Amino acid sequence: MANGKIYSFSKGVISNGVLDFSRRTPFVREVMLEKINPVRIILPMKMNYGVPCEPVVKKGDKVKVGQCVGMPKPHTFASPVHSGISGTVTDVAPVTLPNGISCMAVFIENDMKKTTVESIRPRTHMNMSARETVAIIRAAGICGMGGEGIPSAAKISRARRHGVNELLVNCLQSEPFATCDLTVINEYTDYVVRGASAVASTCGAKKVRFLISHRRKSEIRMLQSAIDSVKDEFEGLSYEICLFRDRFPQGYYRLVAKALYDKTLAEGAILEEECKAVLFNCSTIYAIWRALADNMPMTERIVSVCTDSYCRNNVLVPIGTPLSEIINSGIGSTPVNDRIIWGNCLTGIETNDPENTPVIKITSAVTIAPRNFIPKTPCIHCGLCSETCPMSLSPNIVYEMLIQGLSQKAAEEGGRDCIACGTCSFICPAGIDLASMIAPFASAGRIIEENSLLHNTSFSSGSHKEGEEDIIGELSLLEEFVEDEDDRKVSDPNEINLPFKGGKKV
């Protein structure tokens, strides 16, 4: 239950008439979740934090919905890739995404039959251990859908290792205008609450806290209703709805730590260790329960179709859907001078090839914005970028040092701490795109200490044995879980059974 307190962090950008986090189109169509069945999909073998998978299908192969088409090499930090359509593999070739990632990709032509793998059905046995739950999540290819895309199985393993007490479910719509996460709450509230309960039990947490904007009255009521109907099934768990003030960029874990626990996390510090809490996006939680209850791997996601001032509609698309199909379905023809942004208006990346730019697991929005030619002038030293930077940087100083080639000085000024939120570029009255220089510098040079423990997690699936590469593409990887021989030798004194009531339909 909400306690009435409204949490927030300092700096950032307050929601107002210019940057409204909940402004929507007045058309009735916006409240309906549209489904797109694309002509083809493009599935990159690297869509999240980690290393690429290996394609396990070849040109000419027939695939089904839920079938694994990309498999991690044994003991590598990667997540499997599954098809969201049925059809024929037309090519396996390299692609380069707008964020610079180059990897192999599987191209699939849709036969429009939506034939699913035989194992995709509601699970009849739900009394699973924490170890089995993690294995299913890993095999389903689920990763964070609201940030870097850290594989969820690794995040759960790290949370258990650090003995977390709380699971934080991020229902904050961290990007302006996009409403994809709010749509998940509206459409699948029961799945979100059950998924959160399952993840909390698996992590060993005793409390689930849902973080949501205080303005989202309808979604708050829906969450509370779902909590009331579920709480008796998960003994030992307590629930709380935490209200946040709309402020961009909300949802980043270091800012959540400051708002909820009044703790400032140093570079390299992690939420699990410092605050004994683990943070999951609500869309990720929904995908986890879908894998546990319905045997469905991560094959689709909700994407907001935005303009530069509001969200036109939300669409449910198979992962790998080209941006062009989403744009044509949601908006129609795009004016020649409009910019197509892979992502949201502040943090997204412009693309000139929407036909070959796919939605990946972490794509929350597609934005169509007019190409406004803002006059660019030298820095006027107003200090607005420093006043609004949520990481307390001085973006104008870091930017100038990078322009002059003083990388070491830029690092000393905290340039590596940039979280690429784009607030400085948005607020700059001189029209200087500060983030375009600082964000790549931070990304390229940052030592990934905060996630180093994740790399100790083994990602070999229990259902995948050495020498099975030839047939693995025929599986969804979500058949009955079978423990590895090494797993059977491990005794876990903290092993638990999730309190699912066997076979209860969701």
MARVEX-766176 format. One record per residue: x, y, z of N, C-alpha, C, O in turn; residue in one letter. Coordinates in steps of 0.2 Angstrom, whole numbers, plus 5000, padded with zeros to 4 digits. Example, Ala and Ser with C-alpha at 12.3 -4.5 7.8 and 13.67 -1.06 7.14 Angstrom:
% MARVEX-766176
506649725039506249785039506649845039507149835042A 506449895035506849955036506450005039506750065040S 
% end
This chain:
% MARVEX-766176
500449945000500050005000500450065000501050065003M 500250114996500650184996500650215003500150215006A 501250245005501250275011501150345011501150385016N 501050375005500950445005501550495003501450545001G 502150465005502750505004502950504997502850454993K 503150564994503350564987504150574987504350624990I 504450524984505150524983505450564977505050564972Y 506050584977506350614972507050624973507350604978S 507450644968508150664968508250734966507850764964F 508850754968509050824966509250834959509450784956S 509150894956509350914949508850874944508250864946K 509150864938508650834933508150894930508250954932G 507650864927507250914923506550894926506250844925V 506150944929505550934931505050934925505050974920I 504550894926504050884920503650954920503450974925S 503550974914503151034913502751034906502750984903N 502551084904502151084898502651074892502351054886G 503251084892503751064887503950994887504050964882V 504050964893504350894893503850864898503950854904L 503250834895502750804899502850734899502850704893D 502850704905503050624905502350584904502450524903F 501750614904501150574903500750604898500150584897S 500950654894500550684889500450634883500850604880R 499750624881499650574876499250604870498950654871R 499150564865498750594860497950594862497850544866T 497550634860496850634862496450584858495850574860P 496750544853496350494850496250434854496650414858F 495650404853495450344856495950284855496050244860V 496250284849496650234848497250224852497550164853R 497450274856498050264860497950224866498450184868E 497350214868497150174874497150094872497150054876V 497150084866497150014863497849994862498250024858M 498049934864498749904862498649874856498349814855L 498949904851498949874844499549824843500049824846E 499349774839499849714838500049724831499649724826K 500749714830500949714823501249644821501649624825I 501149624815501349564813501849574807501549574801N 502449584808502849614802502949564797502949504797P 503149584791503349544785503949504786504049454784V 504449534790505049504791505349534798505149584800R 505849494801506149524807506949514806507149464802I 507249554809508049554809508249544817508049584821I 508549484818508749464825509449474826509849424824L 509749524828510449534830510649484835510249474840P 511249454835511449404840511649434847511849404851M 511749504847511949544853511449594853511449644850K 510949594858510449644860510549674867510149714868M 510949644871511049664878511749664880512149654876N 511849684886512449684890512749614889512449564891Y 513349614887513649544886514049534879514249584876G 514049474877514449454871513849424866513349404869V 514049424860513549394855513449324856513849284858P 512849304854512649234853512949204846513149244842C 512849134846513049104839512349084836511949054839E 512249104829511649084826511649004826512148974824P 511048974827511048904827510548884821510348824821V 510348924817509948914811510348934805510848974805V 510148914799510448934793509948954788509348944788K 510148984782509749004777509348944774509548894773K 508648954774508248904771507848864777507348834775G 508148874783507748834789507048864790506948924789D 506648824792505948844794506048854802506348814805K 505748904804505748924812504948934814504548944810V 504848924820504248934823504248994829504849014831K 503749014831503749064836503949034843503748984845V 504449064846504749044852505348994851505648974856G 505548984845506148944843506748984844506849034843Q 507248944847507948974848508248974842508348924838C 508549044840508949044834509649074835510049074831V 509749094841510449114843510549084850510149094855G 511149054851511349014857511949034860512449044856M 512049054866512749074869513149014868513048954869P 513849034867514348974868514348954875514249004880K 514548894877514548874884514948924888515548944886P 514648934894515048974899515249044897515749074899H 514849074892514949144890514349194893513849164894T 514549254893514049304896513549324890513749374888F 513049284889512649304883511949274885511849234889A 511449304881510749274882510449244875510649274870S 510149194876509849164869509349214866509049254869P 509349204859508849244855508349194852508549144849V 507749214852507149174850506749214845506749274845H 506449174840506049204835505349224838505049184841S 505049284836504449304838503949284832503349304833G 504149264826503649244821503849174818504349144820I 503449144814503549084811503749104804503449144801S 504149064801504349074794504949044792505148994794G 505349074787505949044784506449094785506449154784T 507049064787507649104787507949124780508049074776V 507949184779508149214772508949224772509149224766T 509249234778509949254778510149254785509849264790D 510849244785511149254791511849294790512249264786V 511749354792512249404789512449454795512049464799A 513049484794513249534799512749604798512549614793P 512649634804512249694804512649744809513049724813V 512549804808512749864812512149904815511849934811T 512049904821511549944824511750014825512350034825L 511250054826511350124827511850144833512150194833P 511850104838512250114844513050094842513450094847N 513150064836513850044834513949974835514549954833G 513549934838513649864839513649824832513149834829I 514149794831514149744825514149674827514549654831S 513749634824513649564825513249534820513049564815C 513249464820512849424815512149434817511949444823M 511749424812510949434813510649374809510849354804A 510049354811509649304808509049344805508649374808V 508949344798508449374795507849324793508049264790F 507249334795506749284795506149314791505849374793I 505849284786505249304782504649274785504649214786E 504149314787503549294790503049254785502949274780N 502849194788502349154784501649174786501149144783D 501549214791500949244794500549184797499949194798M 500849124798500449074801500449074809500049044812K 500949104812501049114819501049044822500849034828K 501448994819501548934822502048934828502548954827T 501848904833502248904839502548844840502348784838T 503148844844503448784846503048744851502648774855V 503048674850502548634854502648644861502148634865E 503248664864503248674871503048734874502948744880S 502748784870502448844872501748834874501348834870I 501648824880501048804883501048824891501548824894R 500448834894500448854901500848794905500648734904P 501248814909501648764913501148724918500748764922R 501148664918500648624923501048614930500648604935T 501648614930502048604937502348674939502848684935H 502148704944502448764946502848764952503048814954M 502848704955503248704961503948694960504248644960N 504248754958504948744956505448784961505248824965M 506048754961506548784966506848844963506748864957S 507148884967507548944965508048934959508048974954A 508348874960508848854955508548844948508748864943R 507948814948507548794942507248864939507348874933E 507048904943506748974941507349014937507149034932T 507949014940508449054937508649024930508749054925V 508648954930508848924924508248934918508448944912A 507648934920507148954915507149024913507149034907I 507349074917507449144915508049144911507949184906I 508549114912509149114908508949084901509149114896R 508649024901508548994894508049034890508049034884A 507549074893507149114890507449184887507049214883A 508049194888508349254885508149314888508249364884G 507949314894507649384897508249424899508649404903I 508249484898508649534900508249604902507749604900C 508649644905508349714907508049744901508349754896G 507449764901507049794896507049874896506749904892M 507349904902507349974903507950004903507950064905G 508549974902509150004903509749974899509649974893G 510249944902510849924898510649854895510949824891E 510149814898509949754896510349694899510649654896G 510549704906510849654909510449594910509849594912I 510749534908510349464908510049464915510449464920P 509449444915509049444922509249384926509349394932S 509449334923509749274927510349294931510449274937A 510749334928511449354931511249404937511549404942A 510749444936510549494941510249464947510449484953K 509849414946509549374951510149344955510149344961I 510649304952511149274955511549324959511749304965S 511649384957512049434960511649454967511949464972R 511049464966510649484971510649434977510649444983A 510549364975510649314980511249314984511349304990R 511849324980512449324983512549374988512949364993R 512249434987512349494991511749494997511749535001H 511349444997510849445002510349505002510249535007G 510049514997509649574996508949565000508749505001V 508749625003508049615007507449645003506949625005N 507649684998507049714994507149704987507649704984E 506549694983506549694976506149764974505649774976L 506449804970506149864968505949854961506349834956L 505349864959505049864953504949924950504549964952V 505349944945505350014942504750014937504749994931N 504250054939503650064935503650144933503150164930C 504150174935504250244933504350244925504850214922L 504050284922504150294914504750344914504650404914Q 505350314913505950354914506050404908506450454909S 505750384902505850434896505250474895504650454896E 505350534893504750584892504350554886504650534881P 503650564886503250544881503050474880502550454878F 503550424881503450354880503050334886503050354892A 502550284884502150254889502150184889501650154891T 502650154886502650074886502650044892502249994893C 502950064897502950034904502250034907502049994910D 502050094906501350104909500850064906500350044909L 500950054899500450004896500549934898500049904899T 501149914900501249844903500849844910500549794911V 500849894914500449894920499749894918499349854922I 499549924914498749924912498549864909498049834911N 498949834905498749774901498849704905498449664905E 499449704909499649644912499849654920500349634922Y 499349684923499549704930499649644934500149634938T 499249594933499249524937499949494936500249464940D 500149494930500749464928501349494931501849464933Y 501349564931501849604934501949584942502449584944V 501349584945501349574953501649504954502049494959V 501349454950501549384951502349374950502649344953R 502549404944503249404942503649434947504149404949G 503449494950503849524955503949474962504449474965A 503349444963503349404969503849344968504149324972S 503849314962504249254960504949274960505349244963A 505149334957505849354957506049374964506649354966V 505649404968505849424975505949354979506449354983A 505549304978505649244982506349214980506649184984S 506449214973507049184970507649224973508149184974T 507649284974508249324976508349324983508849334986C 507749294987507849294994507549354998507649365004G 507249404994507049464997506349455000506049404999A 506249495005505649485009505149545008504549545010K 505349595004504849655002504949664995505449664992K 504349684992504249704985504049774985503549794988V 504449824982504249894982504149914975504549904971R 503549944973503349964966503450034966503150074970F 503950064961504050134961503650164955503750134949L 503250214956502850234951502650314952502750334958I 502550344947502350414948501750434952501250394951S 501750484956501150494960500550514956500050524958H 500750534949500150554945499750504942499250514939R 500050444942499750384939499250354943499350294945R 498650384944498150364949497850294947497750254951K 497750294941497350224938497850164939497650114941S 498450174937498950124938499050104945499150044946E 499050154949499150134956498650094959498750044963I 498050114957497450074959497450004957497249954960R 497649994950497749924947498249884951498149824952M 498849914953499349884956499149854963499249804965L 498749904967498549884973498049834973498049784977Q 497549834968497049774967497449714966497249654969S 497949714962498249644960498649624966498749564967A 498949664970499349644976498849614981499049564984I 498249644982497749614986497549544984497449504989D 497549534978497349464976497849414976497749354975S 498449434976499049394975499449374982499749324983V 499349424986499849424992499749364997500249335000K 499149334997499049275001499449214998499549165002D 499549214992499849154988500649154990500949104989E 500949214992501649214993501749235000501849295001F 501849185004501949195011502649225012503049205009E 502649265017503249295019503449355015504049385017G 503049375010503249435007502749495009502149485010L 503049555009502649615010502749665004503149655000S 502249705003502249744997502149814999501749835004Y 502449864995502349934996502349964989502749954985E 501950024988501950064982502250124984501950164988I 502850144981503150204982503050254977503150244971C 502850314979502650364974503250414973503550434978L 503350424967503950474965503650534961503150534958F 504050584962503850644958504150634951504650614950R 503750664946504050664939504650704938504650764939D 505150674936505850714935506250674931506350614932R 506550704926506950664921507750674923507850734925F 508150624923508050554922507850514928508250504932P 507250484929507050444934507150374932507150354926Q 507250334937507350264936508050234936508150174937G 508550284935509250254935509450234942509250274947Y 509750184943509850144949510250194955510050194961Y 510650234952511050274957510550334960510650354965R 510150354955509650404957509050374962508850404966L 508950314960508450274965508750264972508350274977V 509350254972509650244979509650304983509550304989A 509750364979509750424983509050444985508950464991K 508550434981507850454982507550404988507250434993A 507650344987507350294992507750284999507450285004L 508450284998508850265004509350325006509650315011Y 509250375002509750435004510450415004510850435008D 510650374999511350354999511650374992511250364987K 512250394992512550414986513050364984513550354988T 512850324979513350274977513950294973513850334968L 514550274975515150294972515150254965514850204964A 515650274961515750244955515950174956516450164960E 515650124953515850054955515450024960515349964960G 515050064964514650034969513950004966513750034961A 513749954969513149924966512549924972512649924978I 511949934969511349934973511249874978511049884984L 511449814975511349754979511749754986511549734991E 512349784985512849784990512749844995512749835001E 512649904992512549964997511849965000511849995005E 511349944996510649954999510249895000509749895002C 510649834999510249775000509649764996509149744998K 509649794990509049794985509249784978509849794976A 508749754974508949744967508349774963507749774965V 508549804958508049844954507849814947508349794943L 507249804946507049774939506449814936506049844940F 506549824929506049854926505349814926505349754925N 504749854926504149814926504049774920503749714920C 504249794914504249754908504649694908504449634906S 505249694911505649634912505249584917505249524916T 504949614922504649574927504049534924503949474925I 503649564919503149534915503449484911503149424911Y 503949494908504249444903504449384907504449324905A 504749394913504949334918504349294919504349234919I 503749324922503149284923502949244917502649194918W 502949274911502749244905503149184904502849134902R 503749184905504249124904504049074909504049014908A 503949094916503849044921503149014920503048954921L 502649054919501949024919501748994912501348944911A 501949034906501749014900502248974895502048954890D 502848974898503348934894503548984888503848954883N 503449044888503549084882504249124883504249164888M 504749114879505349154880505249224878504649244876P 505749264878505749334876505749344869506249344866M 505149354866505049354859504749424857504749444851T 504449464861504049524859504149574865504349564870E 503949634863503949694868503449744866503349754860R 503249784870502849844869503349904867503849914871I 503149944862503549994860503150054859502550054856V 503350114862502950174861503150214854503750214853S 502650234851502750274845502650344846502050364848V 503150384846503150454849503350504844503650494839C 503050564845503250624841503650664846503850634851T 503850724844504250764848503850794854504150834858D 503150784854502750814859502350764863502050784868S 502150704861501750664864501850594861502150584856Y 501550544865501550474863500850464858500350464861C 500950444852500450424848500050364850499450364851R 500450314851500150244853500650204855501250214854N 500450144857500950094859500750024855500150014854N 501249994853501149934849501549874852502149884855V 501249814851501549754853501949724847501549704842L 502549714847502949694841503349634843503649634848V 503449594838504049544839504649574839504849624835P 505149554843505849584843506149564837506049514834I 506449614834506749614827506349644822506549654816G 505749674824505349714819505649774816505849814821T 505749784810506049844807505649904809505049904810P 505949964811505650024813505150044807504650074809L 505350034801504850064796504150034796503650064795S 504149964798503449934799503049964805502449974804E 503449984810503050014816502850084814502250104815I 503250124810503050194808502550194803502050234804I 502550144798501950144793501350124797500750144794N 501350084802500750064805500450114810499850124810S 500950154813500650194818500550264816500150304819G 500950284811500950354809500750364801500450414799I 500950314797500850324790501550344787502050334790G 501450384782502050414779502450464783502050504786S 503050464783503450504787503750564782504050554777T 503650624784503950684780504650674779505050654784P 504850694773505550684771506050714776506550684778V 505950774779506350804783506350784791506750804795N 505850734792505850714799506450664801506650634797D 506650674807507150624810506750564813506250574816R 507050504811506850444814507350424820507950414818I 507050414826507550404831507450334834506850324836I 507950294835507950234838507950234845508450234848W 507350244848507350254855506950324857506550344853G 507050354862506650414864506950474862507550474860N 506650534863506850594860507450624863507850654860C 507650604870508250634873508850584873509350604872L 508650514873509250464874509250424868509750384867T 508850434863508850384857509450404852509750464853G 509450364847509950384842509650384835509250344833I 509850434831509450444825509750394820510350374820E 509250364816509450314810509250344804508650374803T 509550324798509450344792509150284788509050284782N 509150224791508950164788508450124792508550074794D 507850154792507350124797507150054794506850014798P 507250034787507049974785507449914787507249864788E 508049934789508549884792508749894799509249864801N 508349934803508549944810507949914814507449934813T 508149864817507649824821507549844828507949874831P 506949834831506749834838507149784841507149724839V 507549794846507949744850507649744857507149774859I 507849704861507549694868507549754872507149754876K 507949804871508049864875507649924872507749974875I 507349914866507049974863506349984865505949944865T 506350044869505650054872505250104868504650104869S 505550134863505150184859505450194852506050184851A 505050224848505250244841504950314841504350324842V 505450364839505250434839505350464832505850454829T 504750504830504850544824504750614826504250634828I 505350654824505350724826505550764821505950744816A 505250824820505450874815506250894815506450894821P 506550904810507250924810507250994811507351034806R 507251014817507251094819507951114819508351084822N 508051164815508751194814508851244820508751304818F 509151224825509251274831509851304830510351274829I 509851374830510451414829510951394835510851394841P 511551374833512151354838512551414839512851444834K 512651434845513151484847513651464852513551404855T 514151504853514651484858514351474865513751504866P 514651434870514351434876514251504880514751544879C 513751514883513651584886513751574893513651624897I 513951514896514151504903513551524908513651554913H 512951504906512351514910512351464916512051484921C 512651404915512651354921512051314921512051274926G 511651314916511051274917511151204916510851164919L 511651184912511851114911512151084918511951024920C 512551124922512751104928512251094933512251054938S 511751144933511151144938510751084937510451064942E 510651064931510151004930510450934929510150884929T 511150934928511450864928511350824934511550844939C 511050764933510850724939511450694942511450674948P 512050694939512650664941513150724944513650704946M 512850784944513250844947513850854943514350874946S 513850844937514450864933514350934930513850964931L 514850954927514851024924514951004916515551014914S 514450984913514450964906514851014901515250994897P 514751084902515051124898515851124899516251134894N 516051114905516851104906517051044903517651044899I 516750984904516950924901516950924894517450904890V 516450954891516350964884516951004881517250984876Y 517151054884517651094881518351064881518751064877E 518451024887519050984887519150934882519650914879M 518550904881518550844875518650874868519050854864L 518350934867518450974861519250984860519450984854I 519551004865520251024865520750954866521350964865Q 520450904866520850834866521150824873521550784874G 520850854878521150844885520750784889520350804893L 520850724886520450674889520550654896520050644900S 521150664899521350654906520950704910520750684915Q 521050764908520650814912519950804912519650824917K 519650784906518950774906518750714911518250724914A 519150664911519050614916519050634923518650614928A 519550684925519650704931519050754933518850754939E 518750784928518150824930517450774931516950804931E 517550714930516950664931516650644925516050624925G 516950654919516650644913516450574912515950554908G 516850524915516650454915515950434918515750384917R 515750484923515150464926514450484922513950474925D 514550514916513950534912513550464911513750414910C 512850474912512450424911512050424904511550394903I 512250474900511950484893511250494894510850474889A 510950534898510250554899510050604894509450614892C 510550644892510350704887510050764890509850804886G 510050774896509750824899510150894898509850944896T 510750884897511250944896511050974889511051034888C 511050924884510850954877510150984877510051034873S 509750954880509050974880508951044883508551094881F 509351064888509251124892509651174889509551234891I 510151164885510651214883510351264879510151254873C 510351334881510051384877510451404871510251434866P 511151384871511551394865511451344859511851344854A 511051294861510951234855511551194855511651164849G 512051184860512551144859512351074862512051064867I 512551024857512350954859512950924863513350884861D 512950944870513450924874513450844875514050814875L 512950814876512950744877513250704871513450644872A 513150724865513450694859514250684860514450634857S 514550724864515250724864515450684871515850644871M 515050694876515250674883515050594884515350554886I 514450584881514150514882514650454879514750404882A 514850464873515250414870515950414874516250354874P 516150464876516850464880516750424886517150384888F 516150434890516050394896515950324894516150284898A 515550314889515450244887516050204885516150144887S 516450234881517050204878517550194884517950144884A 517650234889518150224893517950204900518450184904G 517350194901517150174908517350104909517250054905R 517650094915517850024917517149994920516950024925I 516949934918516349914920516349874927516249814928I 516649904932516749874939516049864942515949814945E 515549904941514949894944514549834943514149804946E 514749804937514449744934514949684934514749634931N 515549694937516049644936515849574939516049524936S 515449574944515249514947514749474943514749414943L 514449504938513949474934514349424929514049364928L 514949434928515349394923515549324926515849284923H 515449324933515649254936515049204935515049154937N 514449234932513849184932513949144925514149174920T 513849084926513849034921513249034917512649044920S 513249044910512649044906512548984902512148984897F 512848924904512648864900511948844902511848834908S 511548824898510848814899510848734902511148694899S 510348724906510348654909510048604903510148544904G 509748634898509448594893509948584887509748554882S 510548614887510948614882511648584884511948604888H 511848524880512448494882512948494876512748514870K 513548484877514048484872513848444867513648384868E 513948464860513748424855513048434852512848394847G 512648474855511948474853511848534849511248554847E 512348564846512248624842511848614836511448664834E 511848554833511448544827510748544828510348554823D 510548524834509748514835509548574839508848574840I 509948614842509648664847509148714844508748734848I 509248724838508848774835508048744834507648784833G 507948684835507348654835506948664841506348644842E 507348684846507048684853506848754855507148804852L 506348764860506248834862506748844869506748904871S 507048794871507448794877507048804883507348814889L 506448794883505948794889505648734890505048734893L 505848674888505648614889505748604897506048644900E 505548544899505648534907506348544908506848524905E 506448574914507148594916507448534918507248494922F 508148524916508548464918509148494921509548524917V 509348474927509948504930510548474927510548414925E 511048514926511748494924512048444929511848454935D 512448404927512748354932513148394937513148374943E 513448454935513848494940513348524945513448534951D 512748544943512248574947512048524952511848544958D 511948464951511648414955512148404961511948384966R 512848414960513348404965513348464970513648464975K 512948524968513048584972512448574977511848574975V 512548584984512048594989512048664991512448694993S 511348684990511248754992510848764998510248744998D 511148775004510748785010510148835010509748825014P 510248875006509648935005509148915000508748954998N 509148854997508748834992508048844994507848825000E 507548864990506848874992506448854987506648844981I 505848834988505348824983504848884983504548904988N 504748904977504248964976503548934977503348884975L 503248974981502548954983502048964978501448984979P 502148934972501648934967501148874969501348824972F 500548884968500048834969499948794963499648814958K 500248734963500348694957499848694952499248674952G 500048714946499648714940499148764940498748764935G 499148814945498548864945498648914939499148934938K 498148914935498148954929498149034931497849054936K 498549074927498549144928498049174925497949244925V 
% end
